[in-house]
Amino acid sequence: MRKLRLGMVGGGPGAFIGEVHRIAAQLDNEIELVCGAFSSDPQKSMNFGRSLYLDPERCYADYHSMILQEAKLGPEQRMDLVAIVTPNHLHFPIAKLAAEHGFHIVCDKPATLDLAEALELQHIIAKNDVRFALTHTYNGYPMVKEAKHRVATGELGRIVKIVVEYPQGWLSSKDNENSKQAEWRMDPARSGISCCMADIGVHAANLAEYISGLEITQLCADLNSCVDGRSLDDDGTVLLRFNNGARGVLLASQVSLGEQNNLKIRIYGDKASLEWQHLNANELRISFADQPSQLLQAGVGTMSPLSQANMRTPAGHPEGFLEAFANIYRQFSQQLRAELWQSEMPLAALDVPGIEQAVRGMAFIENTVAASASTQKWHDFKLSPMDIS
């Protein structure tokens, strides 16, 4: 037994999400960063790797060199998995090359630039028998796990309505487009056909399906570019229909001035309802028609095994974004350990977003953009790019 060896593509100087990945991956002391290609500038990439105290010979100029050279190393030295933390347009070629050389993959969402790439990547992953994890971070919160459990056990009864909101305000001014985080998101060549829906709307859609256990079957969308000169959406509203007949509303916006990262979901059943929001992530509210509401708090009282498996601190010690992110890495690490050393895999280890969620996420983006551009009201949720119009 040993630490799993991680390589990283992207996440170099000034990249917020790269540092988040590095902290999350190493939080449980089960994964070690051993190599990387951190920037599209070869010298910056190698210099940044050295600043992380990596072996200079494993600070690579580009991802091709990294994957090909790591594949040549012996099993006692080469990386086991690669984290992809680049702009969207690079996700597919990096993941493809990594999978073809037998490396497992952790990838930021959306998994690819378009749905056709996501479907091809699904085939490549299956063909090469590698594992894939998608960083839908909010799935990693203990009280989100508890919400999923409460729905699955029937406490809410039949789900009839889902309302999920993800408002931000950081792109409310054109001046903000000059930041490293914003400039590639507003570029269709690197971001794809959407900004807001691809960046945060897809998180909201995933959270709705994850907690409810339902799937979106139809949608009606209205996307907008509120700031003059933008070619991609920065705001949107989507009406949803789910496979049990429930209705839903998804609101996503990056121009909601004053909002920070206020992801919130409310799920209404015919017996009870629940509410969870990111700004109070340690709490889950359950409400009933004929009794007082319950405020569940992480670490207090009896929680589901899935929720407990993702708790790290005693009650009263708030767990946040880094811990939730680390839960995805920890559970994925347990998958790989079980496979590499034929050890027992905990049930919680299987609760990690994978390639199926990656495909549905890209389908959500493309279906939403197409529906917004159409004069037709309702559109079936399609999983083939040939069927989306």
N, C-alpha and C positions, 0 to 999 in steps of 0.2 A: 504494500500500500504506500502511496505517495501523493503529493499534491498533483492535481491536474495542471498541465502546462498550457498557458493561454498565449495566443498571438493576437495582435490588434491591428486593424486597418482603419486609419482615420483617428480622430480624437487628439490631434496634435495641439500646437500652441493656440490658445484662445478658444478652444472647443469645450464648451460646458459639458456636453454629454459624454465626452471621452473620459473626463475625470470621474464622472458618476459611475461609468462602467468599471473603471479601475478600482474604485473604492468598493463597489458592490461585489465585484468578483472576488476580492480578497478579504472581505469582511469575516468570513467563516474559516479562514485559514485552510481552505481546501483547494484553492486555485492560486497559481502563481503566474504572473506575467513574465514571459521569458523572451518575447521578441515582438517586433512591430514594424509597420510602415505607416507612419503617423501623419504624413503630409504629402500633397501632390508635388511639393518642392523637395527633390531628393536630399539636398543638404539640410534643410529644415527637419526632414524626417529623421535623418541619422543623428542630428544634434539633439533633437528632442528625446530620442531613445536613450542617448547617453545621459541626458539630464534625469532620466528615471533610473539610472545606474544599471542599465541592461548591458549585457555583453556587447561590446562594440561590433563584433562580427555578426550579431543578430539584430542590429539596427539597420533595417533595409531601406533602400532608396525607393522602392515601389512594391505593390502587393504581389505582382508577378514573381519578382525575385524572392520575396518572402516565402510564398507558398511552394515554389519549385525547390528552393534551397532547403526548406524545412522537411520536405518530402524525402530528400536525400539523406537526412540524418537518421541515425539508428533509433529504434523504439525507446531506448533509454534516455534520449535527449530531445527528440523533436516535439513540437507542440501537439497537443491533443485536440484543441478546439480553437476557433478563431472568432473574435468579436468584430462585427462590421458596424462602424459608427461614422459612416461617410454620408454625404448627400445621396438622395434617393437613386440617382441615375447609375451609381456605381454598385449598388447592392447586388444586383443580379450577376454581373460578370465576376465579382469577387466570390460570391457564394457558389457559383457554378464551378469555378476553378478549385475552390477549397473542397467541395464535395467530390469532385472527380479525383482528387488526390487523397481521399479518405479522411478528411478533417471534419469534425462536427462543427456546428455553426450556431452562434448567437447573433441575431440581427436586429437592428432598430427597425421600427415600423415607419412607413409601409415597407414590406419586404422587397418590393421591386418598383420599377418605374411604371409598369402597367400590368394589367391582368394576364396578358399573354405570357409575359415573363414569369409571373407567379405560377401559372399552370405548368410551364416548362420546368421551373425549379422544383416543383412538387415531383415531377417525373424523375428528374436528375437525383434528387435526394433518395427516392425509393430505389432507383437503379443501383446507387452506390452504397446503400445501406448505412447512411449516416443519420445522425439526429440533428434536429433543427429547433431552436427556441426563438420566439419573437418577443421583444421586450414591451409587451403591454403592461407597463409598470403597475397600473392600478389594480390589476388582478392579484398583486402580491400583498395587499393589505389584509391583515387578519380579519377585520370587520367586514371586508368585502367577501372574504371566504365564508364568514358566518352568515352574511346575507344570502349567499348562494345556497348554503345548507338549509336555512329557514324556508326558502322557496321550495327546494327539492323535497323536503319532508312534508310539504303540504300545509304548513302553518298559515300561509296566506290564502289558501284555497285556490280557486281558478284565477289566473292572472287576467285582468281585464284592461289595464292601462299602464303604460310605462312612459315616464317623462324624464329625459336625461338632458342635462345642460352642461356645456363647457365654454364659459365666457372668459376671454382674456382681453386686455386692452393695449398690449405692447406694440401693435401695428396700427394704432389709431391715427398716427401721423406719418406722412411720407418721409419725414426726417429719420425715422427709425430704420428705414430700408438700407442704410449704409452699414449697419452692424453685420458682423460675420454670421450671426444666427439668422438674420433676415434676408440677406442679399441672395443667397442661393434658393431660399424658399419661394421667392418671387420670380424665379427664372424657370420657365416651363421646360427648358432643356435639362435642368438638373432636378427640379421638383416634380415634374410630370404635369398632368392636366389640372391639378388643383393645389391650392395652398392650404386654406383653412380646413377643408374636409380631409385632406390627406395628412395634415399635421395633427389636428385635435379632434375633428369630427369622427375619424375612424376609431379613436380611443373611446368616444362616447358610444358608438355603435357596438363596439366589442364589449363594453361594460354591460350594456343592456342585454345582449345575448348571453354573456357569461353568467350574470347573476340569475336571470330569469330561466335559463335553460331553453329558451325559445329561439327561433330563427326568424329573421326578417324575410317576408315573402313578397311584399309590395311596398312601393314608396312613391311619394309625391314631393318634389324638391323645389326650393327657391333659393338659389345662390346669388351672391351679389359681391361686387367690388365697390366698396364704399369710398375708397380714396382714389382720386383722379389719377389716371395714368397706369393703373395696375391691370395686367392682363389676366390675373388669376383671382379667384374668390378670396375674400377676407372675412366673409360672414355668410351664414346660411341657416335656413330652417327646413327640416325634413319631416313630413308626416309618414308614419310607419304603420304597416300591418304585419302581424306575426302569425306563425303557423298554427296557433290555437284560436285565432280569431281576435286576439287582443289588438287594441290600437295603441299608437305611441306618437310622441313628439320628440324630436331631437333638435336642440338649438346649439349651434357652435359659432363662435365669433371671436375674432382677434382685434376688433375695433370697439369693443365695449369698454369705453374709457373708465378707468378706476378699478376694473376687475384685474385680478392677478392670475390665479389658476384655480378658479372656483368651480371645479367639476362637482356635479351633484346629480343624484339619481333618486327617483321616487317610483316605487312599484306598488300598484294597487291590485289587491285580490278581492274576492267576494267574501273572505273571512277576516282579512287584516291587510295592512299595508306596511311598507318599510321605507326608510329614507336614510341615505348615507351621503356625506359630502366630504370632499377632500380637505377642506379647511379645518374640519374636526374629525380627522380620519380614525381616531380611536373610539368613536361613538357610532352606534347604530340604533335608530329609533323604530320601534314596532308599535303601530297604532291599531286599535280595535273599535268596533261600533258600540260595544256594550261594557267596556271596562277601561280603566286608565291606560294611557300609553306606557310602554316600557322603554327605558333608555339603557341599552346594553353598552357596557364599557369593556374595552380590551383588558383582560387579566382579572376581571371581577366575575365571580360565579363560574358556572359550568358552561363551557363552550364546546363546539363540535371538534372532533379530532383534527379536521382540516384546518380550522381556525387556530387551534392550539399549536399545530405544527409550524405555523408561520408567526407565532408570537416570540419575541426576543427579550422583553423586559417585564418586570413586575408592574402591577397596576399603578397608575399615577406617573409612570415614566413614558411620555409620549413617544410612539414609534412613528417614523416619518418616511419620506420619499426614498432615502438611501436604503433603509431597512427593507422596504417593499421591493425595491430593485434587487437587493441582495437575495431576497427570498426566491426570485426567479433563478438567479445563478445557483443558489444552494440546491433547489429541487432539480435543476438540470444537471448539476454536478452529480447528484445521487443517481440519476438515470445512467450517466456515463460510467460511474463507479460500478454499478450493478452489472453493466455490460462488460466492462474491461476485466473485472475480477470475479465475475460470477457470484456476486454477493446478493443478499436480499434487497429488493427495491421497496422502500416505504411507499404506501399508497399515495401520500401527498406528493411524491416526486412526479407522479403522472399528471398533476394538475398544473401544467406549464403550457402557455400558448405555443402552438406549433405551426406546421406548414398549412394545416387546414384553416386555422384562423388567419394566416397570412393570405391565403386565397380569398377567403370571405372578405377580408379587409380591403383588398384591391378591388374586388367586385363591388363592394359598397361605394368606393370612391367613383368608379366608372359609371355605375348605375345612377348615382346621385347627380353627377355632372350631366349625363345624358338626359335625365328626367328634367333637370332645371332648364335645359335648352329647348325642351319640347313644349308644345301647346297642349299635349295630352295630359290629363290629370294624373291617373294612376299608371304605374309601370311595374310589371313583374320583376322581381329580383332575379337577375340572370347570372349564371356562373361561367358563361362563355362569352368572350369578347365579340364573337361573330353574331351573337343574339342581341347585343346591347345597341340600341339606336335612339 
